[in-house]
Amino acid sequence: MSDDGEEVESDGIAARYTETDHERVLRFERDGRTAVLVQNTDGYAMVTVRRRVDGDELERYYGFDVALDHAAELLDVAPSALPIPDAASDMGM
């Protein structure tokens, strides 16, 4: 199963939320940089930060807000600048 997802953009930052059979994926892009937050679909779980959807895990966090901080750092923006699609707002434990 693959979900076409939901996409939002704000101040040059694009955010796309999708779901697969195994993962919830929130991908941010800005000026050629990418930061990806991933959570498994088996229920509540830690949020993984990656540089690419299929990339290696950089770090895991219990809280969505802390994972967003890391994603913002990778994109060189403030966490508050990251647009969050509604479907992704409940990621994290």
Backbone bond lengths (Angstrom), bond angles and torsions (degrees), N, CA, C in turn:
res aa  C-N    CA-C-N  psi(-1)  N-CA   C-N-CA  omega(-1)  CA-C   N-CA-C  phi
1 M - - - 1.439 - - 1.521 108.73 -
2 S 1.290 116.70 139.19 1.441 121.87 174.09 1.517 107.84 -136.01
3 D 1.302 116.66 141.91 1.449 122.65 -178.44 1.515 108.35 -106.32
4 D 1.337 117.68 133.41 1.456 120.98 178.48 1.519 111.16 -63.06
5 G 1.304 117.52 -26.24 1.440 121.58 171.48 1.501 116.05 86.07
6 E 1.310 112.83 -170.42 1.455 122.95 -177.93 1.514 106.94 -135.45
7 E 1.326 116.56 135.54 1.460 120.89 -178.82 1.524 110.21 -126.84
8 V 1.328 115.51 138.17 1.462 122.07 174.58 1.526 107.86 -135.23
9 E 1.324 115.63 156.77 1.465 120.31 178.60 1.519 109.31 -141.69
10 S 1.330 115.18 143.40 1.457 120.88 178.56 1.526 108.68 -154.87
11 D 1.310 116.58 130.96 1.468 122.71 175.74 1.532 113.25 48.87
12 G 1.320 116.26 43.59 1.461 120.42 176.52 1.512 115.32 79.85
13 I 1.325 117.34 6.61 1.469 121.48 177.72 1.522 107.90 -111.23
14 A 1.320 116.12 122.27 1.462 121.58 177.21 1.523 108.58 -100.31
15 A 1.331 116.52 136.58 1.456 122.37 176.68 1.519 108.32 -126.33
16 R 1.329 116.44 129.69 1.462 121.22 179.48 1.518 108.87 -128.73
17 Y 1.331 115.38 125.60 1.459 122.28 178.58 1.520 108.76 -107.46
18 T 1.324 116.90 129.34 1.462 122.52 175.74 1.524 109.36 -138.79
19 E 1.321 114.71 165.08 1.458 120.91 174.24 1.514 109.53 -131.18
20 T 1.326 115.51 142.62 1.461 122.12 172.67 1.522 106.89 -115.42
21 D 1.310 117.03 -172.67 1.459 120.14 176.68 1.528 112.24 -61.70
22 H 1.340 116.14 -26.29 1.463 119.53 -171.78 1.523 115.32 -121.24
23 E 1.337 117.44 -16.54 1.457 118.84 -173.34 1.525 113.56 -139.01
24 R 1.322 114.04 149.66 1.459 122.93 167.33 1.529 104.61 -101.47
25 V 1.315 117.27 127.82 1.460 121.15 -171.92 1.531 110.05 -126.21
26 L 1.329 115.44 126.89 1.458 121.85 175.14 1.524 107.25 -120.46
27 R 1.327 115.28 112.11 1.469 121.20 -175.26 1.525 109.61 -110.32
28 F 1.325 115.73 128.69 1.460 122.33 176.17 1.518 109.08 -110.58
29 E 1.328 116.53 140.57 1.457 121.37 175.89 1.521 109.43 -134.47
30 R 1.339 115.01 138.17 1.467 121.31 177.09 1.526 108.40 -155.83
31 D 1.317 116.82 124.48 1.468 122.39 174.75 1.531 112.92 48.09
32 G 1.323 117.76 44.40 1.460 121.72 178.15 1.517 114.73 80.80
33 R 1.310 118.05 -0.95 1.468 122.06 177.16 1.519 109.08 -99.73
34 T 1.312 114.73 149.41 1.462 120.43 179.69 1.523 109.83 -132.67
35 A 1.310 115.48 141.53 1.462 122.79 171.66 1.526 106.36 -136.64
36 V 1.322 115.97 133.98 1.462 120.92 -175.53 1.519 110.00 -126.57
37 L 1.337 115.86 131.46 1.460 121.64 173.85 1.520 107.40 -108.99
38 V 1.325 116.30 133.41 1.462 121.29 -175.37 1.520 109.85 -133.42
39 Q 1.324 115.49 138.00 1.461 122.34 175.27 1.520 107.70 -135.14
40 N 1.326 117.72 141.40 1.467 118.06 178.81 1.523 109.94 -71.35
41 T 1.315 116.22 159.80 1.468 121.57 -177.32 1.527 112.99 -91.46
42 D 1.319 117.39 5.02 1.461 121.44 -177.64 1.525 113.40 -80.91
43 G 1.292 117.55 10.81 1.459 120.35 -178.32 1.504 109.77 123.16
44 Y 1.332 115.87 -159.98 1.455 119.84 -178.71 1.512 109.91 -66.45
45 A 1.302 115.07 134.82 1.460 120.21 -179.05 1.514 108.96 -158.49
46 M 1.296 115.15 167.29 1.448 120.75 176.82 1.530 109.76 -65.81
47 V 1.321 115.21 155.39 1.454 121.35 177.93 1.524 107.73 -99.95
48 T 1.318 116.28 127.55 1.447 123.13 -179.96 1.521 109.70 -96.68
49 V 1.336 116.37 140.10 1.465 121.33 175.76 1.520 108.03 -107.39
50 R 1.328 115.21 132.54 1.468 122.97 178.54 1.529 109.17 -134.26
51 R 1.314 116.82 164.68 1.463 120.89 173.47 1.528 111.27 -88.46
52 R 1.336 116.94 -23.54 1.470 122.50 178.50 1.523 107.85 -138.43
53 V 1.319 115.54 159.20 1.471 119.46 179.84 1.520 110.31 -56.32
54 D 1.325 117.39 -43.58 1.463 121.64 -178.59 1.531 112.24 -98.66
55 G 1.337 116.69 15.27 1.456 121.08 -176.83 1.515 113.78 -82.35
56 D 1.313 114.04 175.16 1.456 121.45 178.45 1.525 110.69 -73.88
57 E 1.291 115.13 149.99 1.464 122.01 177.62 1.529 109.28 -67.44
58 L 1.325 116.10 130.38 1.462 120.80 174.50 1.525 110.82 -92.15
59 E 1.336 115.50 -39.60 1.459 121.14 -177.48 1.520 109.20 -164.44
60 R 1.351 116.49 159.60 1.467 122.58 174.33 1.517 109.21 -123.57
61 Y 1.330 114.43 143.30 1.461 119.84 -179.01 1.524 109.51 -135.69
62 Y 1.334 115.84 147.37 1.460 120.28 173.02 1.514 110.59 -75.45
63 G 1.309 117.10 -39.35 1.454 121.30 -174.96 1.510 113.46 -96.98
64 F 1.312 115.71 138.14 1.457 122.45 177.45 1.529 110.41 -62.26
65 D 1.329 116.35 -39.89 1.462 119.58 -177.77 1.523 112.08 -63.59
66 V 1.328 117.87 -37.04 1.466 120.97 178.85 1.529 110.09 -70.53
67 A 1.325 117.09 -38.52 1.463 120.79 175.97 1.529 110.21 -63.96
68 L 1.335 116.77 -38.65 1.468 120.33 176.60 1.525 111.10 -63.71
69 D 1.324 117.57 -37.60 1.465 121.01 176.45 1.526 110.40 -58.00
70 H 1.332 116.51 -44.82 1.462 121.48 -179.94 1.531 110.51 -65.41
71 A 1.335 117.12 -43.64 1.465 120.79 178.25 1.521 110.72 -60.70
72 A 1.317 116.91 -42.64 1.464 121.19 179.10 1.526 110.81 -62.73
73 E 1.318 116.25 -39.29 1.464 120.36 177.75 1.533 110.39 -62.10
74 L 1.328 117.16 -41.99 1.472 120.66 178.51 1.528 112.04 -63.49
75 L 1.323 116.24 -30.55 1.467 121.20 -179.20 1.526 112.86 -94.48
76 D 1.328 117.04 -4.93 1.460 123.34 -179.24 1.528 111.97 60.87
77 V 1.336 115.35 48.71 1.463 122.46 176.26 1.528 108.62 -137.48
78 A 1.312 116.04 167.47 1.464 120.69 174.07 1.527 109.04 -74.97
79 P 1.323 118.42 144.31 1.474 120.26 178.41 1.524 112.90 -54.62
80 S 1.303 117.02 -34.75 1.469 120.72 -179.67 1.528 112.51 -67.25
81 A 1.328 118.02 -14.89 1.466 121.66 179.31 1.527 112.38 -82.05
82 L 1.335 117.32 -14.07 1.459 120.50 -177.38 1.526 110.82 -75.37
83 P 1.338 117.28 120.94 1.466 119.15 175.69 1.529 109.23 -76.55
84 I 1.316 116.77 135.97 1.467 120.81 -178.08 1.523 109.65 -115.93
85 P 1.338 117.26 116.42 1.469 118.93 174.41 1.531 109.99 -61.13
86 D 1.317 117.03 144.40 1.463 121.07 -177.94 1.522 112.84 -52.81
87 A 1.314 117.16 -41.07 1.468 121.05 -177.01 1.520 112.94 -63.97
88 A 1.328 117.81 -20.91 1.457 121.69 -178.13 1.519 113.33 -95.70
89 S 1.305 117.90 -5.59 1.462 121.71 -171.28 1.536 114.16 -65.12
90 D 1.323 118.17 -16.04 1.464 120.57 -178.92 1.536 113.10 -105.36
91 M 1.322 117.43 16.51 1.465 119.38 178.90 1.525 109.39 -68.80
92 G 1.326 116.76 154.40 1.458 122.29 -179.61 1.508 111.29 96.59
93 M 1.304 115.55 176.44 1.463 120.92 -177.51 1.503 110.89 -91.55
